[in-house]
Amino acid sequence: MNPVCFIIGGCRSGKSGYALECATRMPGLRKLFVATCRPADDEMRTRVHRHQQHRSQAWQTLEVPLALAETLQAQELHQDVILVDCLTLWVSNLMEKSGAKAHDHRVEQQIEKLAARLEAVRCPVFVVSNEIGAGIVPQNGLARRYRDLVGLANQRVAAVAGRVVWTVAGIPVPVKGDLP
């Protein structure tokens, strides 16, 4: 079975905490947290700090806003477990970098590159993402593009993952495979 566990849920559903709990229980001392967030304001910096406080000193952290597939390839043989948090911010970073709508294909290429890397990964990887497509249709084009690209990323990662877990109100619900 593919060693990727994809943990998805709504905002504040407990997905990051659950992913950290599962990844921390994995055997081995080499634990890598891959953070995709680029904190741009005080509120986001506070969120990042709160997440950092929940991780023990055993965790090494890499801030990777864009080169996710490349980082996994470079790190997978040197780690006992990798936790990526989160795909939602990663897609946002890719969209910001690619700019105009005509460049969505660049984001899609990065999503495919990540899915291919996760399909072949050699160590356990926990990937966290938000399910943002379950609400209303956004009113503006940029928000709809973002929702669509995050939905594509979530589908591609879920397709290659050995396990998929949906978190609801702090409760993990297995979608594909058993709970880790």
C-alpha positions in Angstrom: 0.0 0.0 0.0 1.2 3.5 -0.8 2.6 5.1 2.4 0.8 8.4 1.9 -2.0 9.3 4.3 -4.1 12.3 3.0 -6.0 14.1 5.7 -8.7 16.5 4.6 -11.4 18.5 6.2 -12.9 21.8 6.7 -11.3 24.8 8.5 -10.7 24.1 12.1 -11.8 20.5 11.8 -8.8 19.1 13.6 -7.0 17.8 10.5 -3.6 19.3 11.3 -3.6 18.1 14.9 -4.7 14.6 13.9 -2.0 14.5 11.2 0.7 15.6 13.7 -0.6 13.0 16.2 -0.4 10.2 13.7 3.0 11.2 12.3 4.5 11.6 15.7 3.5 8.0 16.5 5.4 6.7 13.5 8.7 4.8 14.4 12.0 6.6 13.9 13.6 9.8 15.0 13.9 11.6 11.7 10.7 13.6 11.4 10.2 16.4 8.9 7.5 19.0 9.0 7.1 20.7 5.6 5.3 24.0 6.0 3.8 25.6 2.9 2.6 28.8 4.6 4.1 32.2 4.0 2.8 34.2 6.9 2.0 37.7 5.5 0.3 39.3 8.5 0.2 39.1 12.3 -2.9 36.8 12.4 -1.1 34.2 10.2 2.1 34.6 12.2 0.1 33.8 15.3 -1.4 30.7 13.7 2.1 29.5 12.6 3.5 30.0 16.1 0.6 28.1 17.6 1.3 25.2 15.2 5.0 25.3 16.0 4.2 25.1 19.8 2.4 21.8 19.2 5.4 20.1 17.6 8.1 18.6 19.8 11.8 19.4 19.3 12.1 16.1 17.5 10.6 17.7 14.4 12.8 19.4 11.8 10.9 22.1 9.9 11.4 23.2 6.3 9.4 26.1 4.9 8.5 25.1 1.3 6.0 27.5 -0.3 6.5 26.2 -3.9 8.9 23.3 -4.6 6.9 20.6 -2.8 7.6 17.6 -5.2 11.3 18.5 -5.3 11.5 18.7 -1.5 9.8 15.3 -1.1 12.2 13.7 -3.6 15.2 15.3 -1.9 14.1 14.4 1.7 12.3 11.0 1.5 15.3 8.8 1.9 16.6 10.9 4.8 13.4 10.9 6.9 11.4 8.3 8.8 8.2 10.4 8.3 7.2 13.6 6.5 4.2 15.8 7.3 3.1 18.3 4.7 0.8 21.1 6.0 -1.0 22.2 3.8 -1.9 21.8 0.1 -4.4 24.6 0.3 -1.7 27.2 1.0 0.6 25.6 -1.5 -1.9 26.0 -4.3 -2.4 29.6 -3.2 1.3 30.2 -3.5 1.5 28.6 -6.9 -1.4 30.8 -8.1 0.3 33.9 -6.8 3.5 33.0 -8.6 1.8 32.0 -11.9 -0.3 35.1 -12.0 -2.9 35.4 -14.8 -5.6 32.9 -15.5 -3.8 31.8 -18.6 -1.1 30.3 -16.4 -3.4 27.9 -14.5 -1.8 25.1 -16.5 1.4 25.8 -14.6 -0.4 25.2 -11.4 -1.9 22.0 -12.8 1.5 20.8 -13.9 2.8 21.3 -10.4 -0.1 19.3 -9.0 0.6 16.5 -11.4 4.3 16.6 -10.5 3.4 16.3 -6.8 0.9 13.4 -7.4 3.6 11.5 -9.3 6.1 12.1 -6.5 3.6 10.9 -3.9 2.8 7.8 -5.9 6.5 6.8 -5.8 7.5 8.1 -2.3 9.5 5.7 -0.2 8.7 6.9 3.4 5.4 7.6 5.1 4.0 11.0 4.2 1.1 12.7 5.8 -0.5 15.4 3.6 -3.0 17.9 5.0 -5.5 19.9 3.0 -8.7 21.8 3.3 -11.9 20.8 1.6 -13.1 24.1 0.3 -15.5 22.9 -2.4 -18.3 21.8 -0.1 -19.7 25.3 0.3 -21.4 27.9 -2.0 -20.0 28.8 -5.4 -17.7 31.8 -5.0 -18.9 35.0 -6.5 -15.7 36.1 -8.2 -13.5 34.4 -10.8 -10.3 34.3 -8.8 -12.0 32.5 -5.9 -13.7 30.0 -8.3 -10.3 29.3 -9.9 -8.7 28.7 -6.5 -11.5 26.4 -5.4 -11.2 24.4 -8.7 -7.4 24.1 -8.4 -7.5 23.1 -4.8 -10.2 20.5 -5.7 -7.9 19.2 -8.4 -5.0 18.9 -6.0 -7.2 17.1 -3.4 -8.5 14.7 -6.0 -5.0 13.9 -7.4 -3.5 13.4 -4.0 -6.4 11.3 -2.7 -6.1 9.1 -5.8 -2.5 8.1 -5.1 -2.7 8.0 -1.3 -3.0 4.6 0.4 -5.2 6.2 3.1 -7.6 9.1 3.0 -9.1 10.5 6.3 -11.8 13.1 6.5 -11.9 15.1 9.8 -15.2 16.4 11.1 -15.4 18.3 14.4 -12.1 16.7 15.5 -13.2 13.2 14.6 -11.2 11.3 12.0 -13.4 9.3 9.6 -11.7 6.8 7.2 -12.6 7.4 3.6 -10.0 5.1 1.9 -8.1 2.5 3.9 -7.9 2.2 7.6 -7.2 4.9 10.1 -3.4 5.2 10.7 
